[in-house]
Amino acid sequence: MPADPITELDRLAGEIRACRVCRDQPQGRPLPHEPRPVVVASSTAPVLIAGQAPGLRVHETGIPFNDRSGDRLRDWLGVSREAFYDPCLFAIAPMGFCFPGYDAKGSDLPPRRECAPAWYGRLMKLMPQLELVVAVGQHAQRWHLRAARRTTLTETVAAWAEIFARPGRPKVLPLPHPSWRNTGWLKRNPWFESELLPVLRREIATRIGPMK
C-alpha cells in the first residue's frame, strides 16, 4: 500500500525542521548561527507563499513573515493575520528555510544554496492540491518560473499577466519582496498596485473564501 500522503508530508516537514546541512555540510561558508528552518507544509492549502529566506525576527520567533514585510504582504493579499497563518489556507515555503545572516552592508544574504536542491522538489510533490503559488522575490521566481522568468525582477513582475495565463497548475503570480526597502520600487512602478494587486486579491479570495 502507498504511504499516506499526509503522514509523508508531516514526516518531510519534520525532516526539514531538523535539517542542519548548511551548518554541517555547507556549500561555502557554514551558517554562522544555529539553523532554525521555518516552513508551513499543508496537504489542504490551495495557496503557497514561496518566499526567499527568513529574516532575523522570523528566525527568533519561528513564525514566517512575522515582521513588517509580513504585514505588507498580508495587505497585498487582502487577508488577515489569522487567515494567513491558517495551514488549511496557506502553505509557506521559502527557498531557503533558515535565516542566512547579513552581508557586510547589513542586508540579508541570499537563501542558502543547500536548501532548495535538498528539499523543495520533494515538498512540492507532496502538495499536489496547490492551485496558486505567490512567488515572492527573484529566488522564488527562478525556481517556480524556470524559463518563463525574465532577466530582472521588474521585468518578471511586469509580465505577471502572461505568466499567470500560462497553462498548467499551479498558477503563479510573481511579486517583489514586501520589504520596506522596496518602497521606492513601488513608487516607480505604480502599475503594481493598480493592476496586479486587484487580481492577486481576487485570486486569493476565490481560493480561500470571503471574509478571510
C-alpha positions as CSV (number, residue, x, y, z in Angstrom):
1,M,0.0,0.0,0.0
2,P,1.3,3.5,-0.8
3,A,2.2,5.7,2.1
4,D,-0.5,8.1,3.3
5,P,0.3,11.5,1.7
6,I,-0.4,13.5,4.9
7,T,1.8,11.3,7.0
8,E,4.6,11.5,4.4
9,L,4.2,15.3,4.2
10,D,4.3,15.6,8.0
11,R,7.4,13.4,8.1
12,L,9.1,15.6,5.4
13,A,8.3,18.8,7.3
14,G,9.9,17.3,10.4
15,E,13.0,16.4,8.4
16,I,13.2,20.0,7.1
17,R,12.9,21.5,10.6
18,A,15.6,19.2,11.8
19,C,17.9,20.0,8.9
20,R,21.4,21.2,9.7
21,V,23.1,20.8,6.3
22,C,24.1,24.4,6.0
23,R,26.0,24.1,9.3
24,D,27.4,20.6,9.0
25,Q,27.8,20.1,5.2
26,P,27.8,23.6,3.8
27,Q,28.4,24.8,0.2
28,G,30.8,27.5,1.1
29,R,31.0,29.1,4.5
30,P,28.8,27.4,7.1
31,L,25.8,29.2,8.5
32,P,27.2,31.4,11.3
33,H,24.4,30.6,13.8
34,E,22.3,27.6,14.8
35,P,19.9,26.8,12.0
36,R,16.2,27.2,12.6
37,P,14.3,26.1,9.5
38,V,10.9,27.7,9.1
39,V,8.2,26.0,6.9
40,V,4.4,25.6,6.9
41,A,3.6,22.4,4.9
42,S,0.0,21.7,4.1
43,S,-2.0,18.9,2.4
44,T,-5.1,21.1,2.0
45,A,-4.0,24.7,1.4
46,P,-4.8,26.0,-2.1
47,V,-2.2,28.7,-1.9
48,L,1.6,28.6,-1.5
49,I,3.6,31.6,-0.4
50,A,7.0,30.9,-1.8
51,G,9.4,33.4,-0.3
52,Q,13.2,33.9,-0.2
53,A,14.5,33.2,3.3
54,P,13.5,34.2,6.9
55,G,14.7,37.4,8.4
56,L,16.1,37.8,11.9
57,R,12.8,38.3,13.6
58,V,11.4,35.2,11.9
59,H,14.5,33.3,13.0
60,E,13.9,34.4,16.5
61,T,10.2,33.6,16.7
62,G,10.0,30.7,14.3
63,I,6.9,32.3,12.6
64,P,7.2,33.0,8.9
65,F,6.7,36.6,7.8
66,N,6.3,37.7,11.4
67,D,7.7,41.2,10.7
68,R,6.8,44.4,8.8
69,S,7.4,42.7,5.5
70,G,4.8,40.2,6.5
71,D,2.3,43.0,7.4
72,R,2.8,44.5,3.9
73,L,2.5,41.1,2.2
74,R,-0.8,40.4,4.1
75,D,-2.1,43.7,2.9
76,W,-1.1,42.9,-0.7
77,L,-3.0,39.6,-0.3
78,G,-6.0,41.2,1.3
79,V,-6.0,38.7,4.2
80,S,-5.9,38.9,8.0
81,R,-3.1,37.6,10.1
82,E,-5.3,34.8,11.4
83,A,-6.1,33.6,7.8
84,F,-2.5,33.9,6.7
85,Y,-1.4,31.5,9.4
86,D,-4.2,29.0,8.9
87,P,-2.4,26.0,7.3
88,C,-5.7,24.9,5.8
89,L,-5.5,28.1,3.6
90,F,-1.8,28.9,3.1
91,A,1.4,26.8,2.9
92,I,4.5,28.8,3.4
93,A,7.9,27.7,2.0
94,P,10.9,29.9,1.4
95,M,13.6,28.9,-1.0
96,G,16.0,28.9,2.0
97,F,14.4,27.7,5.2
98,C,16.9,29.4,7.6
99,F,17.9,33.0,8.2
100,P,21.1,33.3,6.1
101,G,22.7,36.1,8.1
102,Y,23.8,39.6,7.0
103,D,26.3,40.8,4.4
104,A,28.9,43.5,5.1
105,K,26.3,46.2,4.4
106,G,23.8,44.8,6.9
107,S,21.4,43.4,4.2
108,D,20.1,39.9,4.4
109,L,22.2,37.4,2.5
110,P,20.5,35.3,-0.3
111,P,19.0,32.0,0.6
112,R,21.4,29.2,1.3
113,R,22.2,27.2,-1.7
114,E,21.8,23.9,0.1
115,C,18.1,24.2,0.8
116,A,16.2,24.1,-2.4
117,P,18.1,21.2,-4.0
118,A,17.7,19.2,-0.8
119,W,14.1,19.8,-0.1
120,Y,12.0,21.9,-2.4
121,G,11.2,19.4,-5.1
122,R,10.1,16.8,-2.6
123,L,8.0,19.3,-0.7
124,M,6.1,20.4,-3.9
125,K,5.5,16.8,-4.9
126,L,3.7,16.2,-1.6
127,M,1.4,19.3,-2.1
128,P,-0.4,18.5,-5.4
129,Q,-3.5,20.3,-4.2
130,L,-1.9,23.7,-4.7
131,E,-3.8,26.0,-7.1
132,L,-1.7,29.2,-6.8
133,V,1.9,30.0,-6.0
134,V,2.7,33.5,-4.9
135,A,6.4,33.8,-5.9
136,V,7.9,36.5,-3.7
137,G,11.3,37.7,-4.9
138,Q,13.6,36.6,-7.6
139,H,14.9,33.5,-5.9
140,A,11.3,32.0,-5.7
141,Q,10.6,33.2,-9.2
142,R,13.7,31.4,-10.5
143,W,12.5,28.1,-9.1
144,H,8.8,28.3,-9.9
145,L,9.0,30.0,-13.3
146,R,12.2,28.5,-14.8
147,A,12.4,29.7,-18.4
148,A,9.4,31.9,-18.0
149,R,11.3,34.2,-15.7
150,R,12.6,37.4,-17.2
151,T,16.1,38.9,-16.9
152,T,15.2,41.2,-14.0
153,L,12.7,41.1,-11.2
154,T,10.9,44.2,-12.5
155,E,10.6,42.6,-16.0
156,T,9.3,39.3,-14.4
157,V,6.7,41.1,-12.3
158,A,5.7,43.3,-15.2
159,A,4.9,40.1,-17.2
160,W,2.6,38.8,-14.5
161,A,-0.5,38.6,-16.7
162,E,1.3,36.5,-19.3
163,I,2.9,34.3,-16.6
164,F,-0.5,33.8,-14.8
165,A,-2.2,32.9,-18.1
166,R,0.3,30.0,-18.8
167,P,-1.5,26.6,-18.9
168,G,-1.0,24.1,-16.1
169,R,-1.3,24.1,-12.4
170,P,-0.5,25.6,-10.0
171,K,-0.8,29.1,-11.4
172,V,2.0,31.5,-10.5
173,L,1.9,35.2,-9.6
174,P,5.3,36.9,-9.2
175,L,5.7,39.7,-6.6
176,P,8.6,41.8,-5.4
177,H,9.7,41.3,-1.9
178,P,7.4,43.2,0.5
179,S,10.4,44.6,2.4
180,W,10.1,48.3,3.2
181,R,13.4,48.8,1.4
182,N,11.3,48.3,-1.8
183,T,9.1,51.3,-1.2
184,G,11.0,53.2,-3.9
185,W,10.3,50.4,-6.3
186,L,6.6,50.6,-5.6
187,K,6.6,54.3,-6.3
188,R,8.5,53.8,-9.6
189,N,6.1,51.1,-10.7
190,P,2.5,52.2,-9.8
191,W,1.0,49.6,-12.1
192,F,1.9,47.0,-9.4
193,E,-0.7,48.4,-7.0
194,S,-3.3,49.4,-9.6
195,E,-3.2,46.4,-11.9
196,L,-1.5,43.4,-10.2
197,L,-2.8,43.7,-6.7
198,P,-6.5,43.7,-7.5
199,V,-6.0,40.4,-9.4
200,L,-3.9,38.9,-6.6
201,R,-6.6,39.8,-4.0
202,R,-9.3,38.4,-6.3
203,E,-7.5,35.1,-6.8
204,I,-6.7,34.7,-3.1
205,A,-10.4,35.4,-2.2
206,T,-11.6,33.0,-4.8
207,R,-9.5,30.2,-3.3
208,I,-9.8,30.8,0.4
209,G,-13.3,32.1,0.6
210,P,-14.8,35.5,1.6
211,M,-14.2,37.4,4.8
212,K,-10.7,36.0,5.4
